[in-house]
């Protein structure tokens, strides 16, 4: 499980195990007076198929989603692909910051990421 604030990602090696995780998580939420917004909840299945539910509500499937600024695709080759994409985005952001600093006459400033 990945969790940050109210964004949670559940990961499992099979549809059956993921359904079990979802059911356990839903039970935890009910026990703690929390509500899962099934309209905003999406499921991404990689190299498998099936349907997943929260309390008999079928969850919508997606091909891509963004988690903490990282775009995850069901067609991604590997976690390394995700890292490569994130590094490309960081490089673009770095050069934008550097170029803006030069335009503002701050070329002697150093930028740390």
NULUMZA-187677 format. One line per 10 residues: their letters; for each residue x, y, z of N, C-alpha, C. Coordinates in Angstrom, 1 decimal, always signed. Example, Ala and Ser with C-alpha at 12.3 -4.5 7.8 and 13.67 -1.06 7.14 Angstrom:
2
as	+13.2:-5.7:+7.8:+12.3:-4.5:+7.8:+13.2:-3.3:+7.8  +12.8:-2.2:+7.1:+13.7:-1.1:+7.1:+12.9:+0.0:+7.9
// end
This chain:
113
xxxxxxxxxx	+0.8:-1.2:+0.0:+0.0:+0.0:+0.0:+0.9:+1.2:+0.0  +0.5:+2.2:-0.8:+1.1:+3.5:-0.8:+0.1:+4.5:-0.3  +0.5:+5.4:+0.6:-0.5:+6.3:+1.2:+0.2:+7.6:+1.4  -0.5:+8.7:+1.0:-0.1:+10.1:+1.3:-1.4:+10.9:+1.4  -1.6:+11.5:+2.6:-2.8:+12.3:+2.9:-4.0:+11.4:+2.6  -4.9:+11.8:+1.7:-6.0:+11.0:+1.4:-5.9:+10.2:+0.1  -4.7:+10.1:-0.5:-4.4:+9.3:-1.7:-3.8:+8.0:-1.2  -4.5:+6.9:-1.6:-4.1:+5.6:-1.3:-4.0:+4.7:-2.5  -3.0:+3.9:-2.6:-2.8:+3.0:-3.7:-2.6:+1.6:-3.1  -3.5:+0.7:-3.5:-3.4:-0.7:-3.1:-2.8:-1.5:-4.2
xxxxxxxxxx	-1.8:-2.4:-3.9:-1.1:-3.1:-4.9:-1.2:-4.6:-4.5  -1.5:-5.5:-5.5:-1.6:-6.9:-5.2:-1.2:-7.7:-6.5  -0.7:-8.9:-6.3:-0.2:-9.7:-7.5:-1.3:-10.3:-8.3  -2.6:-10.3:-7.8:-3.7:-10.9:-8.6:-5.0:-10.1:-8.3  -6.0:-10.3:-9.2:-7.3:-9.6:-9.0:-7.9:-10.1:-7.7  -7.8:-11.4:-7.4:-8.4:-11.9:-6.2:-7.8:-11.3:-4.9  -6.5:-11.2:-4.9:-5.8:-10.6:-3.7:-6.1:-9.1:-3.6  -6.2:-8.5:-4.8:-6.6:-7.0:-4.7:-8.0:-6.8:-4.2  -8.9:-7.7:-4.6:-10.3:-7.6:-4.1:-10.3:-7.8:-2.6  -9.5:-8.8:-2.1:-9.4:-9.0:-0.7:-8.8:-7.7:+0.1
xxxxxxxxxx	-7.8:-7.1:-0.5:-7.3:-5.9:+0.1:-8.3:-4.8:+0.1  -9.1:-4.6:-1.0:-10.1:-3.6:-1.1:-11.2:-3.9:+0.0  -11.6:-5.1:+0.2:-12.6:-5.5:+1.2:-12.1:-5.2:+2.6  -10.8:-5.5:+2.9:-10.3:-5.2:+4.2:-10.2:-3.7:+4.4  -9.8:-3.0:+3.4:-9.7:-1.5:+3.5:-11.1:-0.9:+3.7  -12.1:-1.4:+3.0:-13.4:-0.9:+3.1:-13.9:-1.2:+4.6  -13.6:-2.3:+5.1:-14.0:-2.7:+6.5:-13.3:-1.7:+7.5  -12.1:-1.5:+7.3:-11.3:-0.5:+8.1:-12.0:+0.9:+8.0  -12.3:+1.3:+6.8:-13.0:+2.6:+6.7:-14.3:+2.7:+7.4  -15.1:+1.7:+7.2:-16.4:+1.7:+7.9:-16.2:+1.7:+9.5
xxxxxxxxxx	-15.2:+0.9:+9.9:-15.0:+0.8:+11.4:-14.5:+2.2:+12.0  -14.0:+3.0:+11.1:-13.4:+4.3:+11.6:-14.2:+5.5:+11.0  -15.4:+5.3:+10.7:-16.3:+6.3:+10.2:-15.7:+7.1:+9.0  -15.1:+6.4:+8.1:-14.5:+6.9:+6.9:-15.3:+6.4:+5.7  -15.4:+7.2:+4.6:-16.2:+6.8:+3.4:-15.3:+6.7:+2.2  -15.3:+5.6:+1.5:-14.6:+5.5:+0.2:-15.5:+6.1:-0.9  -15.0:+7.1:-1.6:-15.7:+7.8:-2.7:-15.5:+6.9:-3.9  -16.5:+6.0:-4.2:-16.4:+5.1:-5.3:-16.5:+5.8:-6.6  -17.0:+7.0:-6.7:-17.0:+7.8:-7.9:-15.6:+8.3:-8.3  -14.7:+8.5:-7.3:-13.4:+8.9:-7.6:-12.4:+7.8:-7.5
xxxxxxxxxx	-12.8:+6.6:-7.1:-11.9:+5.5:-7.0:-11.8:+4.7:-8.3  -10.6:+4.5:-8.8:-10.3:+3.8:-10.0:-9.4:+2.6:-9.8  -9.5:+1.6:-10.7:-8.7:+0.4:-10.7:-7.9:+0.3:-11.9  -6.6:-0.1:-11.8:-5.8:-0.3:-12.9:-5.3:-1.8:-12.8  -5.6:-2.5:-13.8:-5.2:-3.9:-13.9:-4.1:-4.0:-15.0  -3.0:-4.7:-14.6:-1.9:-4.8:-15.5:-1.7:-6.3:-15.8  -1.8:-6.7:-17.1:-1.7:-8.1:-17.5:-2.7:-9.0:-16.9  -3.8:-8.6:-16.6:-4.9:-9.4:-16.1:-6.2:-8.7:-16.3  -7.3:-9.4:-16.1:-8.6:-8.8:-16.3:-9.6:-9.2:-15.1  -10.6:-8.5:-15.0:-11.6:-8.8:-14.0:-12.3:-7.5:-13.5
xxxxxxxxxx	-13.2:-7.7:-12.6:-13.9:-6.5:-12.0:-13.7:-6.5:-10.5  -13.6:-5.3:-9.9:-13.4:-5.1:-8.5:-14.5:-4.3:-7.9  -14.8:-4.5:-6.7:-15.9:-3.9:-6.0:-15.6:-3.3:-4.7  -16.3:-2.3:-4.3:-16.3:-1.8:-2.9:-17.8:-1.8:-2.5  -18.1:-2.7:-1.6:-19.5:-2.9:-1.1:-20.5:-3.0:-2.2  -20.2:-3.9:-3.1:-21.1:-4.2:-4.3:-21.1:-3.1:-5.3  -20.3:-2.1:-5.2:-20.3:-1.0:-6.2:-19.0:-1.4:-7.1  -19.3:-1.6:-8.4:-18.2:-1.9:-9.3:-17.3:-0.7:-9.5  -16.0:-0.9:-9.4:-15.1:+0.2:-9.6:-14.7:+0.4:-11.0  -14.6:+1.7:-11.4:-14.2:+2.0:-12.8:-12.8:+1.7:-13.1
xxxxxxxxxx	-12.5:+1.1:-14.2:-11.1:+0.8:-14.6:-10.5:+1.9:-15.4  -9.2:+2.1:-15.2:-8.5:+3.2:-16.0:-7.2:+2.6:-16.6  -6.7:+3.3:-17.5:-5.4:+2.9:-18.2:-4.2:+3.6:-17.7  -4.5:+4.8:-17.1:-3.4:+5.7:-16.6:-4.0:+6.5:-15.4  -3.1:+6.8:-14.4:-3.4:+7.6:-13.3:-2.2:+8.3:-12.8  -2.4:+9.4:-12.1:-1.3:+10.2:-11.6:-1.3:+10.1:-10.1  -0.1:+9.7:-9.5:+0.0:+9.6:-8.0:+1.2:+10.4:-7.6  +1.0:+11.4:-6.8:+2.0:+12.3:-6.3:+2.9:+12.8:-7.5  +2.2:+13.2:-8.5:+2.9:+13.8:-9.7:+3.5:+12.8:-10.6  +3.4:+11.5:-10.4:+4.0:+10.5:-11.3:+2.9:+9.9:-12.0
xxxxxxxxxx	+3.0:+9.9:-13.3:+1.9:+9.2:-14.2:+2.2:+7.7:-14.3  +1.3:+6.9:-13.9:+1.4:+5.5:-14.0:+0.5:+5.0:-15.1  +1.1:+4.1:-16.0:+0.3:+3.6:-17.1:+0.3:+2.1:-17.1  -0.9:+1.6:-17.4:-1.0:+0.1:-17.4:-0.1:-0.5:-18.5  +0.3:+0.3:-19.5:+1.1:-0.3:-20.5:+2.6:+0.0:-20.3  +3.0:+0.5:-19.1:+4.4:+0.8:-18.8:+5.1:-0.5:-18.8  +6.4:-0.4:-19.3:+7.2:-1.6:-19.4:+7.6:-2.1:-18.0  +7.9:-1.2:-17.1:+8.4:-1.6:-15.8:+8.5:-0.5:-14.9  +8.7:-0.7:-13.6:+8.9:+0.4:-12.7:+10.0:+1.4:-13.1  +11.0:+0.8:-13.8:+12.1:+1.6:-14.3:+11.6:+2.7:-15.3
xxxxxxxxxx	+10.6:+2.3:-16.0:+10.0:+3.2:-17.0:+9.4:+4.4:-16.3  +8.7:+4.1:-15.1:+8.1:+5.2:-14.3:+9.2:+6.1:-13.8  +10.3:+5.5:-13.3:+11.4:+6.3:-12.8:+12.0:+7.2:-13.9  +12.2:+6.6:-15.1:+12.8:+7.3:-16.2:+11.9:+8.5:-16.6  +10.6:+8.3:-16.6:+9.6:+9.4:-16.9:+9.8:+10.5:-15.8  +9.9:+10.1:-14.6:+10.0:+11.1:-13.5:+11.3:+11.9:-13.6  +12.3:+11.2:-13.9:+13.6:+11.9:-14.1:+13.6:+12.9:-15.2  +12.9:+12.6:-16.3:+12.7:+13.5:-17.4:+12.0:+14.7:-17.0  +10.9:+14.5:-16.2:+10.1:+15.6:-15.7:+10.9:+16.5:-14.8  +11.8:+16.0:-14.0:+12.6:+16.7:-13.1:+13.6:+17.5:-13.9
xxxxxxxxxx	+14.2:+17.0:-14.9:+15.2:+17.7:-15.7:+14.5:+18.9:-16.4  +13.3:+18.7:-17.0:+12.6:+19.8:-17.6:+12.4:+20.9:-16.6  +11.9:+20.5:-15.4:+11.7:+21.5:-14.3:+12.9:+22.3:-13.9  +14.0:+21.5:-13.8:+15.3:+22.2:-13.4:+15.7:+23.2:-14.5  +15.6:+22.9:-15.8:+16.0:+23.8:-16.8:+15.1:+25.0:-16.9  +13.8:+24.8:-16.6:+12.9:+26.0:-16.5:+13.3:+26.9:-15.4  +13.6:+26.4:-14.2:+14.0:+27.2:-13.1:+15.3:+27.9:-13.4  +16.3:+27.2:-14.0:+17.6:+27.8:-14.3:+17.4:+29.0:-15.3  +16.6:+28.7:-16.4:+16.3:+29.8:-17.4:+15.6:+31.0:-16.8  +14.6:+30.7:-15.9:+13.9:+31.9:-15.3:+14.9:+32.6:-14.4
xxxxxxxxxx	+15.8:+32.0:-13.7:+16.8:+32.7:-12.9:+17.7:+33.5:-13.7  +18.1:+33.1:-14.9:+18.9:+33.8:-15.8:+18.2:+35.1:-16.3  +16.9:+34.9:-16.7:+16.1:+36.0:-17.2:+16.0:+37.1:-16.1  +15.9:+36.7:-14.8:+15.7:+37.6:-13.7:+17.1:+38.1:-13.2  +18.2:+37.8:-13.9:+19.5:+38.2:-13.5:+20.0:+37.5:-12.3  +19.6:+36.4:-12.0:+20.0:+35.6:-10.8:+20.9:+34.5:-11.3  +21.8:+34.7:-12.3:+22.6:+33.6:-12.8:+23.6:+33.1:-11.8  +24.0:+33.9:-10.8:+25.0:+33.5:-9.8:+24.3:+32.6:-8.7  +23.0:+32.5:-8.7:+22.4:+31.6:-7.7:+22.5:+30.2:-8.1  +22.5:+29.3:-7.1:+22.6:+27.9:-7.4:+21.2:+27.3:-7.1
xxx	+20.8:+26.3:-7.9:+19.6:+25.6:-7.7:+19.8:+24.2:-7.3  +19.3:+23.8:-6.2:+19.4:+22.4:-5.7:+18.1:+21.7:-5.8  +18.1:+20.5:-6.3:+16.9:+19.6:-6.3:+16.9:+18.6:-5.3
// end
